[in-house]
Amino acid sequence: MIANRVAVGNEIVELAKKDKRIAIVGSDIAVSVNFQPFMDAFPERYFDCGIAEQDMTGVAAGMASCGMIPFIASFAVFASMRALDQVRNAICYNNFNVKIIGSHAGLEPGQDGGTHQAIEDIAIMRALPNMHLVVPSTPNMAKALTDIAVETEGPVYIRVGRDAVPEFYSNDEKFVLGGSKEVVSGNDIAIIACGRMVERAMQAAEILKGKGVSARVIDMYSIKPIDKDAIIRAAKETKGIVTVEDHNIYGGLGGAVCEVCAEAAPTKVLRVGIEDKYGRTGKSSDLFELYGLTVDHIVKTAEQL
C-alpha cells in the first residue's frame, strides 16, 4: 500500500516526461508531498519558495500566465487557507492553469494537532469560481485524477491524505471529471463517500448486508463538478442517503449532496463527518474513533436512516 500523495507525486514525474510545460513550485516539504522524484528528474523545472505558501501560489500563477502548467502542494490547511487570497485572486479569478495538491487533509496529520488538520478545505475550495475539486480514494485513482487535472484547463484542487490506503481499482479503470463510481450495488439506502472513507463505507455495506439491508456505495471522487445524476438516482431508487467524509459536515461532500437533493430529488440525508468541531492531537486512528468516522458509526447511521 502507498499513500495517495505518493501516487500523485510519482505520476507528475511521468506526465512531465511527456509535457515540458509541467513544473513544480514547492514550499519546503518536498519529501512529505513526494516531490523528491521530480526534483531528481527535472531540477530545472523545480522551484522552491521555502515555507511561504502565499509566495508559492503567486509564483505558480505567474508561471501559468506564461503558458506553464505548475503543480503546487502543501498541507491542505496551508494550501486552502494560508494561501487562499492568492488562490482566489491570482489563480481562480484569472482561471489560470495551476494544479493545487492539498496534502495531509482531514484528521490524518493526527499528532500535529488541530491547527494542521484541514476539515474545511473542501468547503472553501468548491466555493471558488473556476475551481475543480477531486478527492481520490486509492492510489490508482489518484494517478488517473492527476492525469485528468493536467488535461483540464483551469485550476484543479486534488485533496489527498497522509496515510497509505488500500487499492480496489485496476490500473486501467476509467474516471472522468464530474463522475463517480458505484462500488457496491444496493437499493435500500445509498452511502456516498469520498477519499479514504470509501473503504469504510464498503465495509459498512458488507455488515449491513448481513443484517438484511442492501446498501449502495458511491465513490464520489469528483466534488466539483459533482455527479448530479448519480445522486438523483440514489435519492429516487433508495429510502435515503448517508454521506461520509473526513471533513466538517458543513460545506463539504454532505453539503454538496444536500444541495443536489434539495433542487432535484428531495430525500432524507444523514451526514457522517466532523460535527463542527476542531481536530485534536492524537493518533489518527484514535481521532477517527473520537469523531465517529468509523465503520460502526456508518452502520448505525444507516440503520437510523
N, C-alpha and C positions, 0 to 999 in steps of 0.2 A: 504494500500500500504506500502511496505517496500523498502529499497534500495537494489540493487544487492549485495553490500558489506556486508549487514546484512545477506542476504541469504547464501552467501559463508561462512561466519563465523559460522552460525548455522550448515551448512552441514558438515563442518570439524569435529565438535563435534560428529555427527552421524557416520562419517567414522572412527573416532578414537576409537569408542566403539568396532568396528569390527577388527581393524588393529592396533596392538601395535607399529608398525613401524612409525606411523604418529606422528609428533611432530610439534611444532611451535617455531620459533625463531623470536622475536619481536624487535621493535625499539622504544619503549616507546610511542606507540599510540594505545594501546590495545582497548580502548573504540572506537576510530574513525574507526577502521577496524573490530570491533565486535569480538575481540579475548577474551573478558572477560568471555564468557561462557566456552571456552576451558580452560582458567586459573582455573576456579572454578571446572571443572570436572576432569582435568588432570594436577594438578600443577607440578607433577614430570616430565611432558613432555613439559613444557613451559619454555623457556629461553629468557630472555630479555636482549638485549645488550645495552639498552639506546639509546640515539639519535646518533647512529653510524651505519648507513645503510651499510657501507662497511664492518664493523666487522660482522654485522648480516649475510650478504651474505657469507662471508668467513666461518663463523661457520656452516651455513647450508650446504655448500659444504663439509666440513669435516664430518658432520653427515651423509650425503648421501654416502660418500665414505665408511662408515661403515655399510651400509645397511638400514639406516633410510629413511623415506620419510618426509622431513621437508617442511613446508609451511613458507614463509616469506612474509611480507607485509609492505608497506609504501605508502605514497603519490606517485603517478605514476612518478612524476618528480624525486623523490629520488631513487625509485626502478629501474628506467630505465637509469638514468643519473649519479647521485652521486655514485651509486654502479656499474656502467657499467663495469669498469675494472674487478671487481670480478665476475660479471655475465658472462662476456665473457671468462675470462681466468681460473677461478676456477670452474664454473658450466658448461657452454656450451662446452668449449674445451674438458672437460672430460666427457661430456654427463651425468652429474650427475642428479639424480632423485629429483631435487628441484622444488617446485611449487611456483611461484612468483605472488603475488597479487599486481597489480598496482592500488591503490585505488584513489578516488577523481580525476579521469582523466578528461582531456578536460577542458572546461570553468567552470565546476560546482563548483570549490572552490571559484569562484566569488570574494568575498571581501578579500580573501587572496592575490589577485593580480596576475600579470603575472608571477612572479617567481614561483608560486605554481600551475600553470595551465599547465598540460602536454599536449602539442599539437604536440609533436614529438615522443612520445613513441612507437607508432605502427611502424613507420619507422625504429626506432632504433632496436627494438626487432625482427622484422621479417627479418632483415639483418644478424642476428646471426645464424651461422650453428648450427644445432641440436635443435634450439628453436621452440616450438609450441606456437601458439598465438590464443586466443579466446576472443571474446567480447560479453558477454551475453546481451540480450536486456530486459529480465524480470527476476524476482526472481526464478520462476520455472526453467527457462533455466540456471540461474546461479548455482542452486543446481545440475542440471544434468551435467553441464560442469565441476563442481568441482569433481564429481564422475569420469568423463572421465579423468580429469587431473591425478587422483590417479592411474587409470588403465593404463595410458600411460607412458611408460618407457622414462625417459629423462626430460629435463626442459620444463616447461609449464608456459607461462605468461597469467594471467587472468586479463583483463582490466575491471574495474568497476568504476562507478561514485559515487558521494556523495549522490545525491538526491533520494528520493523514486520514484518509477516508477510503472505504471500500469501493470497488468498481462493480457496477452492474449494467454497464453499456458496452457494446462491442466497439472495436476500433473504427468500424465503418458506419456506425449509427449516424443518421442524418438529423440535423437540427436546423431550425430557421429562426430568425429574429421574429418575435411575436408569436412563437409557437409554445407548445407544451408536450409532455409525454404522459400518456395513461399507462402507468407501470403495473397497476393492479386493476382488474375489472371488477365491477360491483354495482348494484343498483339500489341498495337500501340507503346508504349515505355516501357522501364523497368527502375525501380528505385531500385537501390541496396544500402542498408543502413546497418549500424551496431549500436549496443548499443541503447541508448535512441532515436536516430534519426529514428529508425524503426517505432515507433509510429507516428512520424510526417510524415514520408513517406506514411504511411497508410492513414492518414488524408488528405494528399495532393492528393492521388489517388482517394479518395471519391469526392473531389472538382473537379478534372479533369473529373471524370465520369459524373458529372453534366454538364460539358462543351463538352461532346461528345468524350472525349479522354479516351481510355482504357489503363490503366497503370498497369503493373505487378510490384509487390513489392516483393523483395527478401531480407530476413533477412540473411545477410552474416556473421554469427556468428563466423565462423572459418576463420581467415585471413591467417594463415599458419599452415597446408596446406590449400589452398583455393579450393573452389568447381569450378574447371575449367569448368566442364560440364554445370553447371547452367549458368555460364557467357557466354559460347559459344552459348547455346540455346537462351539466351536473345539477344545476338548480331544478331543471324540469324533469329529469329522469330519476332523481333520488328524493328522499324525505328532507334533506338539508345538507349543509356543508360545514366541515370543520377545517379551519386554516391553521397551519403550523409553521412557525418561523422563529429563528434565533434573532429576535428584533422586538422592539416595542410593539404592542398590539395596535398602537395608533400610527397611522400613516404608512405602514408597510404593506406586506402581502395581504394581510387580513383587510386592511382598509381598501386596497385596490379591488379585491374580490367583492367587498360590500358595495362599492360604487357601481360595479357592473350589474350586480343583482338588483340594486335599487332602481336602476334605469331600465333594465331589460327583462329580468326574471326574478321577481321578489320571492325570497325564501329565507328560512332561518339560517343564520350563520353564527357559529361559535368560534372564537379566536383563541388559539393556544399560542402564547408568546409571553414576553416580559410585560407584566401588567403595570406599566407606567412607573417603573422604579429604576434606579441606577444599579449597575452591577456592583459586586463586592470583590474583595480579594480572596482568592482560594483556588483550588484545583478546578479546572473546567468541569470535570465530571461531577464534583460537588455542587457547583453553581447550577448546572443543568437540573440537578435534583432539587435544589433550593427553589428555583424559579418555575418548576413544573414542566420543563422541556424534556419529558421522559416518555417512553413507550406507554407506561402505565397511565400516565395522565392523559395521553391522547386517547387511550381506550376508554377511560372514564368519561371524558368529554363526549366521545362518540356515543356512548351508552346514554348519557344525559340527553343528547340530541334525539 
